[in-house]
Amino acid sequence: MGQTRQQALSPARRAYRFVNRPYYWCRPSQLAIRLRAKANPDGSPRLLRTAWGSELYCWPDPLGHAVARTGIYDLVVAETLARLADPGETAVDAGANVGFMSNLLAHAVGADGRVVSFEPHPLILETLSANVSRWRAVERIDVVEVRPAAVSASAGHLPMSVDPDTFAHNKGTASVEQADPLSSTQVDTVRLDDEFSTPIGVLKLDVEGHELAALQGADSLLSRKLIRDILFEEHRPPPTPVTDLLESYGYTVFGVRQGLAGPIASAPADAYTRQLWDPPALLATIDPARVRERLKRHGWTCLR
């Protein structure tokens, strides 16, 4: 599929993709780091440095490889979070994995803010917890709270399945959506409505197809507009049940794509037709004017 898509691109578009790598031209030293990067021979997590200077243990999967090579993972999502999260507010990382975005959000909200990170998979949760403990001890980052649960439409338990071969190479593929009860692990589920009663500045939602159920468990928060910005991945171009639900609560949905000088807020469909490297990102907000203002600035905050 990737090869067919690449062949369909015009020469100008291929050239644009080639030069649109700000993690290198903003930070030339990252090229030398990439050349020295080596995976652990036993496949265990290793300590890597982010583009903004924090360190965390990452598995040798797409997230870990990206951080090792570029210091960043999912550049558009990272940059959008860095621009939207404000000091002193609460941010939520639902589907936190090993905590890459949680650490970024911790830097954005600062010492007076709060980051709540939900991760249900036991193996990934162990690495996330080790990272949070390390940030607290080494970097004096003490605002990240780990929740060992998946966000869903109801509180209780759900089976979480992984394909062993896929999971061995990508720890971000565990899912409670359409899981097989016969080959799965039971994990706890919580409703965002039960976890929060005060405003959330930014919600990053990456729950492997379970986004609709996660938002159904936030009915009160959404209806009272207590979540300002929701950044999420949607594998199908809108409209989808997720975007329809958010728009029914009065949210405006943007597509966010990678430009040369920063992220670009656009019509949702543009995130798919003009995709560069990472999966398309969508952003729902109750304050579209603020989003346009925050995203129009040139530069890459997360690469400084």
VEXDREN-2710 file (C-alpha; in Angstrom, 1 decimal):
% VEXDREN-2710
k/r/px/py/pz
1/MET/0.0/0.0/0.0
2/GLY/2.8/2.4/1.0
3/GLN/4.6/1.7/-2.3
4/THR/1.5/2.3/-4.4
5/ARG/0.8/5.6/-2.6
6/GLN/4.5/6.7/-3.1
7/GLN/4.3/5.9/-6.8
8/ALA/1.1/7.9/-7.1
9/LEU/2.8/11.0/-5.7
10/SER/4.0/13.6/-8.2
11/PRO/7.8/14.4/-8.3
12/ALA/7.0/17.8/-6.5
13/ARG/5.1/16.0/-3.8
14/ARG/7.9/13.4/-3.3
15/ALA/10.4/16.3/-3.0
16/TYR/8.2/18.0/-0.5
17/ARG/8.1/14.9/1.6
18/PHE/11.8/14.5/1.4
19/VAL/12.6/18.0/2.8
20/ASN/9.8/18.1/5.3
21/ARG/11.8/16.6/8.2
22/PRO/12.0/19.4/10.7
23/TYR/13.4/17.1/13.4
24/TYR/16.7/17.2/11.4
25/TRP/16.9/20.7/10.1
26/CYS/15.8/22.2/13.4
27/ARG/18.3/19.9/15.3
28/PRO/21.2/18.9/12.9
29/SER/22.9/17.1/15.8
30/GLN/20.0/14.6/15.6
31/LEU/21.5/13.1/12.4
32/ALA/24.6/12.1/14.3
33/ILE/22.4/10.6/17.1
34/ARG/20.5/8.6/14.4
35/LEU/23.7/7.2/13.0
36/ARG/24.8/6.0/16.4
37/ALA/21.4/4.6/17.4
38/LYS/21.5/0.9/18.1
39/ALA/18.7/-1.4/19.3
40/ASN/19.1/-3.6/22.4
41/PRO/19.9/-7.1/21.1
42/ASP/17.5/-8.7/23.5
43/GLY/14.6/-6.5/22.5
44/SER/14.2/-4.9/25.9
45/PRO/13.3/-1.2/26.5
46/ARG/16.2/1.2/26.4
47/LEU/16.7/4.8/27.6
48/LEU/16.2/7.4/24.9
49/ARG/16.2/11.1/24.8
50/THR/13.4/13.2/23.5
51/ALA/13.8/16.3/21.3
52/TRP/13.1/18.5/24.3
53/GLY/15.7/16.8/26.5
54/SER/13.7/14.4/28.7
55/GLU/14.6/10.7/28.8
56/LEU/12.3/7.6/28.9
57/TYR/12.5/3.9/28.3
58/CYS/11.0/2.8/25.0
59/TRP/10.5/-0.6/23.4
60/PRO/12.1/-1.3/20.0
61/ASP/8.8/-0.7/18.2
62/PRO/7.7/2.2/15.9
63/LEU/7.6/4.7/18.8
64/GLY/11.0/3.6/20.1
65/HIS/12.6/3.6/16.6
66/ALA/11.2/7.1/15.9
67/VAL/12.5/8.5/19.2
68/ALA/15.9/6.9/18.6
69/ARG/16.2/8.3/15.1
70/THR/14.5/11.7/15.4
71/GLY/13.9/12.5/19.1
72/ILE/10.2/12.7/18.3
73/TYR/7.2/10.5/17.7
74/ASP/4.1/11.6/15.7
75/LEU/5.4/15.1/15.1
76/VAL/2.1/16.7/14.3
77/VAL/0.4/15.3/17.4
78/ALA/3.3/16.2/19.6
79/GLU/3.5/19.8/18.3
80/THR/-0.3/20.3/18.6
81/LEU/-0.3/19.1/22.2
82/ALA/2.7/21.4/23.0
83/ARG/0.8/24.4/21.6
84/LEU/-2.6/23.7/23.0
85/ALA/-1.8/22.7/26.6
86/ASP/-1.4/25.7/29.0
87/PRO/0.5/26.0/32.2
88/GLY/-1.4/25.0/35.3
89/GLU/-4.2/23.1/33.6
90/THR/-5.2/19.4/33.5
91/ALA/-4.2/17.3/30.5
92/VAL/-5.3/13.7/29.9
93/ASP/-3.3/11.1/28.0
94/ALA/-5.7/8.2/27.2
95/GLY/-3.7/5.4/25.7
96/ALA/-0.5/6.6/27.1
97/ASN/1.8/3.7/26.1
98/VAL/5.2/4.3/27.7
99/GLY/4.4/8.0/28.3
100/PHE/6.1/9.9/25.5
101/MET/3.1/12.3/25.1
102/SER/2.6/12.4/28.8
103/ASN/6.1/13.7/29.3
104/LEU/5.5/16.4/26.7
105/LEU/2.3/17.4/28.3
106/ALA/4.0/17.5/31.7
107/HIS/6.4/20.1/30.3
108/ALA/3.6/22.1/28.8
109/VAL/1.4/22.3/31.9
110/GLY/4.3/22.8/34.2
111/ALA/4.7/22.3/38.0
112/ASP/1.3/23.7/38.7
113/GLY/-0.5/21.5/36.2
114/ARG/-1.6/17.9/36.1
115/VAL/-1.3/15.0/33.6
116/VAL/-3.4/11.9/34.0
117/SER/-2.2/9.0/32.0
118/PHE/-4.4/5.9/31.3
119/GLU/-2.7/2.7/30.2
120/PRO/-4.3/-0.7/30.7
121/HIS/-1.8/-3.2/29.2
122/PRO/0.2/-4.7/32.1
123/LEU/3.6/-4.9/30.2
124/ILE/3.3/-1.3/28.9
125/LEU/2.0/-0.1/32.2
126/GLU/5.1/-1.4/33.9
127/THR/7.3/0.6/31.5
128/LEU/5.1/3.7/31.9
129/SER/5.3/3.5/35.7
130/ALA/9.1/3.1/35.6
131/ASN/9.3/6.2/33.4
132/VAL/7.1/8.3/35.6
133/SER/9.2/7.3/38.6
134/ARG/12.4/8.2/36.8
135/TRP/11.1/11.6/35.8
136/ARG/10.1/12.3/39.4
137/ALA/13.5/11.2/40.8
138/VAL/15.8/12.5/38.0
139/GLU/14.0/15.5/36.4
140/ARG/11.8/16.6/39.3
141/ILE/8.7/16.2/37.1
142/ASP/6.0/15.3/39.6
143/VAL/2.7/16.0/37.8
144/VAL/2.1/12.8/36.0
145/GLU/-0.5/10.4/37.6
146/VAL/-0.8/6.9/36.2
147/ARG/-4.1/5.1/35.9
148/PRO/-4.0/1.3/35.2
149/ALA/-7.2/1.3/33.2
150/ALA/-8.7/1.8/29.7
151/VAL/-11.2/4.6/29.2
152/SER/-14.5/3.3/27.9
153/ALA/-18.3/3.8/28.0
154/SER/-18.7/2.0/31.3
155/ALA/-16.7/1.2/34.4
156/GLY/-15.8/-2.5/34.9
157/HIS/-13.7/-4.9/32.9
158/LEU/-13.1/-5.7/29.2
159/PRO/-10.9/-8.3/27.5
160/MET/-7.8/-6.7/25.8
161/SER/-6.4/-8.7/22.9
162/VAL/-3.1/-8.5/21.1
163/ASP/-1.9/-10.3/18.0
164/PRO/1.4/-11.9/19.4
165/ASP/3.4/-11.3/16.2
166/THR/2.2/-7.8/15.7
167/PHE/2.5/-6.9/19.4
168/ALA/6.1/-8.2/19.4
169/HIS/7.0/-5.4/16.9
170/ASN/4.5/-2.7/18.0
171/LYS/3.4/-2.3/21.6
172/GLY/0.8/0.2/20.6
173/THR/-1.5/-2.4/19.1
174/ALA/-3.2/-3.8/22.2
175/SER/-7.0/-3.1/22.0
176/VAL/-10.2/-3.6/23.9
177/GLU/-12.2/-3.0/20.7
178/GLN/-13.6/-6.3/19.3
179/ALA/-11.2/-8.3/21.5
180/ASP/-11.4/-12.1/21.6
181/PRO/-12.4/-13.2/25.1
182/LEU/-10.7/-16.5/24.6
183/SER/-7.2/-15.1/23.9
184/SER/-7.1/-11.9/25.9
185/THR/-6.3/-10.3/29.2
186/GLN/-9.0/-8.7/31.4
187/VAL/-8.3/-5.1/32.1
188/ASP/-10.1/-2.5/34.2
189/THR/-12.2/0.2/32.4
190/VAL/-13.2/3.6/33.7
191/ARG/-15.5/6.4/32.5
192/LEU/-13.9/9.8/32.1
193/ASP/-17.1/11.2/33.7
194/ASP/-16.3/9.3/36.9
195/GLU/-12.6/10.4/36.9
196/PHE/-13.0/14.1/36.4
197/SER/-15.4/16.8/37.4
198/THR/-13.3/19.9/36.7
199/PRO/-12.1/21.2/33.3
200/ILE/-9.6/19.4/31.1
201/GLY/-7.6/21.5/28.9
202/VAL/-6.4/18.8/26.4
203/LEU/-7.4/15.2/26.0
204/LYS/-5.1/13.0/23.8
205/LEU/-7.1/10.0/22.8
206/ASP/-5.3/7.0/21.2
207/VAL/-7.1/3.9/22.1
208/GLU/-6.9/1.7/19.0
209/GLY/-10.5/2.0/17.6
210/HIS/-12.2/2.4/21.0
211/GLU/-12.5/6.2/20.7
212/LEU/-16.3/6.2/20.4
213/ALA/-16.8/4.2/23.6
214/ALA/-14.3/6.4/25.4
215/LEU/-16.2/9.5/24.4
216/GLN/-19.5/8.0/25.3
217/GLY/-18.1/7.6/28.8
218/ALA/-17.5/11.4/28.9
219/ASP/-21.1/12.5/28.2
220/SER/-21.3/14.9/31.1
221/LEU/-17.9/16.4/30.4
222/LEU/-18.7/16.9/26.8
223/SER/-22.2/18.3/27.3
224/ARG/-20.9/20.8/29.8
225/LYS/-17.9/21.7/27.5
226/LEU/-15.4/20.8/30.3
227/ILE/-13.0/19.3/27.8
228/ARG/-11.6/22.1/25.6
229/ASP/-9.5/20.3/23.0
230/ILE/-9.6/16.6/22.0
231/LEU/-6.8/15.3/19.7
232/PHE/-7.5/11.8/18.3
233/GLU/-6.7/9.4/15.5
234/GLU/-9.4/8.3/13.1
235/HIS/-8.5/5.7/10.5
236/ARG/-11.4/6.6/8.2
237/PRO/-12.0/10.1/6.7
238/PRO/-14.9/12.0/8.4
239/PRO/-17.7/11.9/8.8
240/THR/-17.5/9.0/11.2
241/PRO/-19.5/8.1/14.3
242/VAL/-16.7/9.7/16.4
243/THR/-16.8/13.1/14.6
244/ASP/-20.6/13.0/14.4
245/LEU/-20.7/12.5/18.2
246/LEU/-18.3/15.4/18.9
247/GLU/-20.1/17.7/16.5
248/SER/-23.4/16.9/18.2
249/TYR/-22.0/18.3/21.4
250/GLY/-21.0/21.5/19.6
251/TYR/-17.4/20.8/18.9
252/THR/-15.6/22.0/15.8
253/VAL/-13.5/19.3/14.1
254/PHE/-10.2/20.2/12.3
255/GLY/-7.7/18.1/10.4
256/VAL/-4.2/18.7/11.5
257/ARG/-1.4/18.0/9.0
258/GLN/2.4/18.6/8.8
259/GLY/3.6/21.8/7.1
260/LEU/7.2/22.9/6.6
261/ALA/7.0/25.5/9.3
262/GLY/4.6/23.9/11.7
263/PRO/1.2/22.1/11.9
264/ILE/-1.6/23.2/9.7
265/ALA/-5.2/23.3/10.9
266/SER/-7.5/22.4/7.9
267/ALA/-10.7/20.8/6.9
268/PRO/-10.8/17.3/8.3
269/ALA/-10.5/15.6/4.9
270/ASP/-7.2/17.4/4.2
271/ALA/-5.5/15.4/6.9
272/TYR/-6.1/12.3/4.8
273/THR/-5.6/13.6/1.2
274/ARG/-2.5/15.5/2.1
275/GLN/-1.0/13.1/4.6
276/LEU/2.9/13.0/4.8
277/TRP/4.3/10.5/7.3
278/ASP/2.2/9.8/10.3
279/PRO/-1.4/8.7/10.6
280/PRO/-4.0/11.5/10.1
281/ALA/-4.8/13.5/13.3
282/LEU/-8.1/15.1/14.0
283/LEU/-8.7/17.9/16.6
284/ALA/-12.1/18.7/18.2
285/THR/-12.4/21.9/20.1
286/ILE/-14.9/24.2/21.8
287/ASP/-12.7/27.2/20.9
288/PRO/-11.8/27.1/17.2
289/ALA/-10.5/30.7/17.2
290/ARG/-7.9/29.7/19.8
291/VAL/-6.9/26.6/17.8
292/ARG/-6.4/28.7/14.6
293/GLU/-4.3/31.3/16.6
294/ARG/-2.2/28.7/18.3
295/LEU/-1.5/26.6/15.2
296/LYS/-0.7/29.5/12.8
297/ARG/2.6/30.4/14.5
298/HIS/5.7/29.3/12.6
299/GLY/8.2/27.0/14.2
300/TRP/8.3/23.7/16.1
301/THR/7.9/24.1/19.9
302/CYS/8.4/20.4/20.6
303/LEU/11.8/20.4/18.8
304/ARG/13.4/23.1/21.0
END
